[in-house]
Amino acid sequence: QVQLVESGGGLVQAGGSLRLSCVASGRIFSSYAMGWFRQAPGKEREFVAAISASGSSTVYADSVKGRFTISRDNAKNTVYLQMNSLKLEDTAVYYCAANVRSPSASRRSAAYDYWGQGTQVTVSS
């Protein structure tokens, strides 16, 4: 069992930045991959970014590449999502997720076993 708690969401103007955090507990954090997903109102949940267990490999959705950075601190059991140059279309509830079956980063939501409760990110004009 893994518990995930996100924080760091909020209201920001377009062009601004936010950093999301997700603290995990319940298993050896350094053994599994982590991901961030988001869901906007009326839309399907979509992949944002993922990071391998060691942190050496990352993958990003094309829509956020070059603006968002995923990282992790295995000593703190925490994964981060640094979001820069935010756009109106980045408004969504952001979820972190744990893939305890694999150390490899994955874009597929089906690969993730545990999910956080979500944190709202709202980008205003």
N, CA, C and O of each residue as an XYZ file, in Angstrom:
500
protein
N       0.838     -1.193      0.000
C       0.000      0.000      0.000
C       0.876      1.246      0.000
O       1.863      1.325      0.731
N       0.507      2.206     -0.819
C       1.220      3.476     -0.900
C       0.213      4.605     -0.720
O      -0.859      4.602     -1.325
N       0.572      5.559      0.114
C      -0.241      6.768      0.266
C       0.493      7.933     -0.380
O       1.701      8.098     -0.206
N      -0.250      8.736     -1.125
C       0.326      9.864     -1.849
C      -0.437     11.134     -1.481
O      -1.667     11.162     -1.515
N       0.295     12.167     -1.133
C      -0.326     13.434     -0.762
C       0.314     14.553     -1.570
O       1.505     14.831     -1.431
N      -0.492     15.194     -2.418
C      -0.009     16.307     -3.240
C      -0.204     17.634     -2.514
O      -1.067     17.772     -1.647
N       0.614     18.593     -2.891
C       0.459     19.963     -2.408
C       1.088     20.911     -3.423
O       1.792     20.489     -4.341
N       0.820     22.196     -3.237
C       1.459     23.196     -4.078
C       0.588     23.814     -5.155
O       1.014     24.739     -5.846
N      -0.613     23.315     -5.299
C      -1.497     23.892     -6.298
C      -1.970     25.281     -5.878
O      -1.738     25.718     -4.751
N      -2.634     25.960     -6.801
C      -3.148     27.281     -6.492
C      -3.513     28.060     -7.729
O      -3.627     27.510     -8.825
N      -3.696     29.354     -7.535
C      -4.068     30.263     -8.621
C      -2.832     31.055     -9.042
O      -2.136     31.631     -8.205
N      -2.572     31.075    -10.341
C      -1.395     31.782    -10.852
C      -1.764     32.434    -12.181
O      -2.617     31.933    -12.913
N      -1.124     33.537    -12.477
C      -1.360     34.199    -13.757
C      -0.621     33.487    -14.883
O       0.402     32.838    -14.667
N      -1.152     33.624    -16.059
C      -0.483     33.052    -17.218
C       0.943     33.579    -17.308
O       1.197     34.768    -17.117
N       1.864     32.671    -17.601
C       3.272     33.008    -17.641
C       3.993     32.775    -16.335
O       5.222     32.810    -16.284
N       3.242     32.538    -15.285
C       3.829     32.322    -13.977
C       4.284     30.889    -13.757
O       4.276     30.065    -14.672
N       4.682     30.614    -12.516
C       5.229     29.309    -12.167
C       4.594     28.783    -10.887
O       4.139     29.542    -10.031
N       4.579     27.471    -10.787
C       4.173     26.773     -9.571
C       5.024     25.522     -9.443
O       5.503     24.986    -10.443
N       5.212     25.059     -8.223
C       5.870     23.768     -8.004
C       4.948     22.891     -7.186
O       4.561     23.239     -6.070
N       4.605     21.762     -7.748
C       3.810     20.767     -7.042
C       4.729     19.765     -6.356
O       5.808     19.443     -6.855
N       4.283     19.283     -5.211
C       5.006     18.251     -4.475
C       4.063     17.091     -4.199
O       2.849     17.265     -4.090
N       4.641     15.921     -4.090
C       3.866     14.717     -3.758
C       4.729     13.870     -2.834
O       5.800     13.396     -3.215
N       4.244     13.692     -1.621
C       4.960     12.884     -0.640
C       4.348     11.493     -0.595
O       3.131     11.340     -0.491
N       5.200     10.488     -0.675
C       4.743      9.100     -0.671
C       5.127      8.412      0.630
O       6.142      8.742      1.244
N       4.308      7.453      1.041
C       4.615      6.646      2.215
C       4.067      5.250      2.000
O       3.112      5.052      1.248
N       4.678      4.286      2.667
C       4.140      2.944      2.657
C       5.001      1.896      1.973
O       4.858      0.706      2.255
N       5.896      2.312      1.075
C       6.803      1.366      0.430
C       8.140      2.061      0.220
O       8.272      3.262      0.456
N       9.122      1.300     -0.223
C      10.436      1.883     -0.469
C      10.358      2.779     -1.699
O      10.283      2.294     -2.828
N      10.376      4.072     -1.475
C      10.117      5.052     -2.523
C      11.086      4.915     -3.690
O      10.696      5.069     -4.848
N      12.336      4.628     -3.389
C      13.361      4.577     -4.428
C      13.251      3.357     -5.337
O      14.061      3.197     -6.250
N      12.268      2.499     -5.103
C      12.129      1.282     -5.902
C      11.105      1.401     -7.023
O      11.003      0.493     -7.848
N      10.354      2.479     -7.080
C       9.299      2.550     -8.080
C       9.211      3.902     -8.777
O       9.624      4.937     -8.255
N       8.649      3.838     -9.989
C       8.488      5.033    -10.801
C       7.295      5.856    -10.329
O       6.374      5.351     -9.686
N       7.346      7.148    -10.673
C       6.276      8.070    -10.319
C       5.837      8.862    -11.549
O       6.604      9.054    -12.492
N       4.607      9.306    -11.514
C       4.103     10.103    -12.628
C       3.172     11.202    -12.159
O       2.644     11.175    -11.047
N       2.989     12.167    -13.042
C       1.996     13.233    -12.826
C       1.002     13.178    -13.992
O       1.380     13.033    -15.154
N      -0.254     13.297    -13.645
C      -1.335     13.359    -14.615
C      -2.211     14.560    -14.275
O      -2.097     15.128    -13.189
N      -3.073     14.942    -15.194
C      -3.984     16.045    -14.916
C      -5.324     15.803    -15.598
O      -5.426     15.081    -16.589
N      -6.339     16.431    -15.032
C      -7.674     16.321    -15.605
C      -8.356     17.681    -15.543
O      -8.578     18.236    -14.466
N      -8.679     18.199    -16.705
C      -9.405     19.464    -16.807
C     -10.898     19.177    -16.828
O     -11.310     18.069    -17.172
N     -11.709     20.157    -16.465
C     -13.168     19.953    -16.456
C     -13.675     19.497    -17.817
O     -13.377     20.109    -18.843
N     -14.448     18.413    -17.811
C     -15.044     17.913    -19.036
C     -14.099     17.158    -19.943
O     -14.464     16.795    -21.061
N     -12.885     16.920    -19.469
C     -11.894     16.225    -20.294
C     -11.404     14.960    -19.601
O     -11.562     14.778    -18.394
N     -10.801     14.092    -20.414
C     -10.214     12.876    -19.874
C      -8.924     13.214    -19.125
O      -8.279     14.228    -19.389
N      -8.571     12.341    -18.190
C      -7.287     12.502    -17.520
C      -6.172     12.270    -18.530
O      -6.259     11.371    -19.366
N      -5.121     13.089    -18.449
C      -4.029     12.957    -19.398
C      -2.682     12.931    -18.703
O      -2.501     13.482    -17.617
N      -1.755     12.282    -19.358
C      -0.395     12.174    -18.864
C       0.311     13.517    -18.951
O       0.119     14.274    -19.903
N       1.134     13.806    -17.939
C       1.922     15.032    -17.944
C       3.416     14.708    -17.970
O       4.139     15.148    -18.864
N       3.870     13.936    -16.981
C       5.295     13.627    -16.885
C       5.484     12.407    -16.005
O       4.636     12.086    -15.172
N       6.610     11.730    -16.202
C       6.941     10.568    -15.375
C       8.440     10.520    -15.160
O       9.221     11.072    -15.934
N       8.822      9.840    -14.077
C      10.239      9.734    -13.729
C      10.515      8.326    -13.220
O       9.695      7.729    -12.523
N      11.671      7.815    -13.578
C      12.038      6.469    -13.148
C      12.373      6.448    -11.659
O      12.491      7.491    -11.017
N      12.521      5.250    -11.133
C      12.781      5.092     -9.704
C      14.058      5.798     -9.257
O      14.101      6.386     -8.177
N      15.076      5.739    -10.072
C      16.363      6.359     -9.719
C      16.391      7.848    -10.018
O      17.240      8.582     -9.512
N      15.449      8.286    -10.849
C      15.431      9.678    -11.274
C      16.249      9.947    -12.521
O      16.330     11.089    -12.975
N      16.854      8.914    -13.080
C      17.754      9.112    -14.217
C      17.024      9.250    -15.549
O      17.598      9.712    -16.535
N      15.757      8.846    -15.569
C      14.993      8.889    -16.818
C      13.668      9.603    -16.605
O      12.959      9.344    -15.632
N      13.339     10.508    -17.529
C      12.081     11.237    -17.460
C      11.411     11.232    -18.831
O      12.073     11.143    -19.865
N      10.098     11.329    -18.816
C       9.330     11.469    -20.052
C       8.278     12.547    -19.833
O       7.796     12.747    -18.718
N       7.928     13.244    -20.925
C       6.983     14.350    -20.834
C       5.962     14.283    -21.963
O       6.238     13.776    -23.050
N       4.785     14.803    -21.676
C       3.817     15.039    -22.739
C       4.331     16.176    -23.612
O       4.997     17.089    -23.123
N       4.028     16.121    -24.884
C       4.491     17.168    -25.796
C       3.990     18.547    -25.370
O       4.673     19.553    -25.566
N       2.809     18.583    -24.795
C       2.196     19.864    -24.434
C       2.934     20.596    -23.307
O       2.755     21.802    -23.137
N       3.755     19.884    -22.544
C       4.449     20.515    -21.417
C       5.970     20.486    -21.576
O       6.688     21.086    -20.776
N       6.455     19.799    -22.591
C       7.900     19.656    -22.770
C       8.540     21.030    -22.914
O       8.073     21.875    -23.678
N       9.619     21.235    -22.163
C      10.308     22.508    -22.190
C       9.785     23.521    -21.194
O      10.429     24.539    -20.943
N       8.613     23.249    -20.620
C       8.035     24.163    -19.625
C       7.967     23.529    -18.234
O       8.142     24.212    -17.225
N       7.713     22.223    -18.190
C       7.590     21.503    -16.921
C       8.813     20.621    -16.700
O       9.418     20.119    -17.646
N       9.162     20.445    -15.421
C      10.262     19.554    -15.067
C       9.840     18.672    -13.906
O       9.420     19.165    -12.859
N       9.955     17.375    -14.095
C       9.689     16.432    -13.013
C      11.016     16.033    -12.375
O      12.020     15.844    -13.062
N      11.002     15.908    -11.055
C      12.201     15.481    -10.341
C      11.764     14.750     -9.087
O      10.589     14.768     -8.720
N      12.708     14.116     -8.443
C      12.387     13.402     -7.211
C      13.560     13.470     -6.258
O      14.717     13.575     -6.662
N      13.223     13.406     -4.966
C      14.213     13.342     -3.902
C      13.902     12.074     -3.114
O      13.000     12.059     -2.277
N      14.643     11.029     -3.382
C      14.349      9.748     -2.744
C      14.618      9.759     -1.240
O      14.050      8.949     -0.506
N      15.452     10.641     -0.787
C      15.696     10.755      0.655
C      14.493     11.365      1.375
O      14.306     11.161      2.574
N      13.681     12.114      0.628
C      12.504     12.770      1.219
C      11.196     12.119      0.773
O      10.113     12.600      1.106
N      11.300     11.029      0.020
C      10.099     10.348     -0.483
C       9.169     11.303     -1.227
O       7.949     11.235     -1.078
N       9.738     12.170     -2.007
C       8.963     13.235     -2.641
C       9.280     13.343     -4.129
O      10.434     13.252     -4.547
N       8.225     13.540     -4.913
C       8.366     13.851     -6.330
C       7.817     15.257     -6.549
O       6.846     15.671     -5.916
N       8.458     15.974     -7.456
C       8.088     17.363     -7.722
C       7.687     17.548     -9.188
O       8.091     16.791    -10.072
N       6.889     18.570     -9.402
C       6.609     19.004    -10.771
C       6.754     20.525    -10.793
O       5.896     21.258    -10.300
N       7.852     20.972    -11.371
C       8.074     22.401    -11.539
C       7.405     22.836    -12.834
O       7.713     22.318    -13.907
N       6.490     23.790    -12.726
C       5.721     24.234    -13.886
C       6.028     25.700    -14.148
O       5.727     26.564    -13.324
N       6.622     25.969    -15.283
C       6.958     27.331    -15.693
C       6.173     27.720    -16.933
O       5.619     26.866    -17.626
N       6.131     29.010    -17.205
C       5.439     29.536    -18.397
C       4.030     28.952    -18.509
O       3.621     28.471    -19.566
N       3.322     29.004    -17.426
C       1.998     28.382    -17.390
C       1.034     29.054    -18.347
O       1.063     30.269    -18.543
N       0.182     28.235    -18.936
C      -0.816     28.680    -19.895
C      -2.218     28.416    -19.354
O      -2.403     27.606    -18.445
N      -3.197     29.108    -19.920
C      -4.578     28.896    -19.495
C      -4.960     27.424    -19.601
O      -5.679     26.901    -18.750
N      -4.481     26.764    -20.636
C      -4.853     25.368    -20.866
C      -4.188     24.393    -19.901
O      -4.468     23.195    -19.949
N      -3.313     24.884    -19.027
C      -2.734     24.032    -17.988
C      -3.656     23.918    -16.778
O      -3.378     23.144    -15.863
N      -4.740     24.675    -16.763
C      -5.693     24.601    -15.659
C      -6.288     23.196    -15.572
O      -6.835     22.677    -16.545
N      -6.169     22.595    -14.393
C      -6.630     21.217    -14.200
C      -6.391     20.811    -12.755
O      -5.727     21.515    -11.994
N      -6.943     19.669    -12.397
C      -6.549     19.005    -11.159
C      -5.365     18.103    -11.509
O      -5.432     17.305    -12.443
N      -4.301     18.242    -10.757
C      -3.081     17.476    -10.998
C      -2.971     16.357     -9.968
O      -3.156     16.564     -8.768
N      -2.665     15.167    -10.475
C      -2.552     13.982     -9.639
C      -1.155     13.378     -9.752
O      -0.602     13.280    -10.847
N      -0.595     12.980     -8.627
C       0.609     12.161     -8.711
C       0.190     10.694     -8.586
O      -0.851     10.373     -8.013
N       1.018      9.829     -9.129
C       0.702      8.412     -9.160
C       1.970      7.594     -9.009
O       3.050      8.016     -9.421
N       1.827      6.419     -8.414
C       2.959      5.524     -8.165
C       2.796      4.232     -8.952
O       1.736      3.605     -8.932
N       3.866      3.842     -9.649
C       3.899      2.576    -10.385
C       4.799      1.620     -9.627
O       5.992      1.519     -9.912
N       4.225      0.920     -8.661
C       5.039      0.091     -7.755
C       5.510     -1.204     -8.410
O       6.324     -1.928     -7.838
N       5.000     -1.499     -9.610
C       5.391     -2.745    -10.278
C       6.615     -2.568    -11.164
O       7.136     -3.545    -11.701
N       7.080     -1.335    -11.321
C       8.193     -1.121    -12.242
C       9.012      0.101    -11.848
O       8.459      1.084    -11.354
N      10.320      0.051    -12.060
C      11.161      1.236    -11.818
C      11.216      2.177    -13.025
O      11.841      3.236    -12.965
N      10.559      1.786    -14.115
C      10.658      2.554    -15.359
C       9.513      3.548    -15.503
O       8.367      3.253    -15.161
N       9.843      4.727    -16.012
C       8.830      5.751    -16.240
C       7.875      5.316    -17.341
O       8.288      4.726    -18.340
N       6.606      5.609    -17.151
C       5.596      5.200    -18.130
C       4.595      6.325    -18.353
O       4.264      7.074    -17.434
N       4.112      6.432    -19.613
C       3.064      7.393    -19.948
C       1.669      6.842    -19.691
O       0.701      7.601    -19.646
N       1.559      5.536    -19.522
C       0.245      4.892    -19.444
C      -0.344      4.978    -18.046
O       0.290      4.558    -17.078
N      -1.552      5.520    -17.932
C      -2.184      5.608    -16.623
C      -2.461      4.226    -16.046
O      -2.479      4.057    -14.827
N      -2.676      3.235    -16.909
C      -2.954      1.878    -16.427
C      -1.753      1.256    -15.715
O      -1.897      0.274    -14.987
N      -0.588      1.823    -15.926
C       0.622      1.289    -15.281
C       0.723      1.693    -13.817
O       1.528      1.136    -13.072
N      -0.083      2.652    -13.405
C       0.029      3.209    -12.063
C      -0.992      2.581    -11.119
O      -2.166      2.428    -11.453
N      -0.511      2.225     -9.939
C      -1.322      1.485     -8.992
C      -1.969      2.368     -7.926
O      -3.049      2.055     -7.425
N      -1.316      3.450     -7.588
C      -1.796      4.310     -6.503
C      -1.821      5.759     -6.985
O      -0.974      6.207     -7.758
N      -2.836      6.468     -6.488
C      -3.060      7.847     -6.916
C      -3.292      8.745     -5.711
O      -3.863      8.330     -4.702
N      -2.833      9.988     -5.840
C      -3.122     10.962     -4.810
C      -4.524     11.538     -4.971
O      -5.265     11.163     -5.879
N      -4.866     12.440     -4.089
C      -6.209     13.010     -4.090
C      -6.342     14.158     -5.073
O      -7.455     14.576     -5.390
N      -5.228     14.667     -5.555
C      -5.247     15.739     -6.538
C      -5.091     17.113     -5.913
O      -5.479     17.345     -4.768
N      -4.514     18.019     -6.690
C      -4.375     19.406     -6.269
C      -4.749     20.303     -7.452
O      -4.331     20.059     -8.584
N      -5.534     21.332     -7.176
C      -6.056     22.179     -8.241
C      -5.017     23.217     -8.655
O      -4.420     23.890     -7.816
N      -4.819     23.329     -9.946
C      -3.995     24.391    -10.527
C      -4.887     25.212    -11.451
O      -5.481     24.683    -12.390
N      -4.972     26.491    -11.178
C      -5.788     27.381    -11.995
C      -4.910     28.494    -12.542
O      -4.259     29.216    -11.787
N      -4.900     28.625    -13.856
C      -4.108     29.659    -14.523
C      -5.073     30.708    -15.062
O      -5.990     30.395    -15.822
N      -4.856     31.946    -14.662
C      -5.745     33.029    -15.071
C      -5.050     33.958    -16.062
O      -3.823     34.016    -16.131
N      -5.858     34.676    -16.819
C      -5.301     35.604    -17.820
C      -5.043     36.972    -17.219
O      -4.577     37.874    -17.916
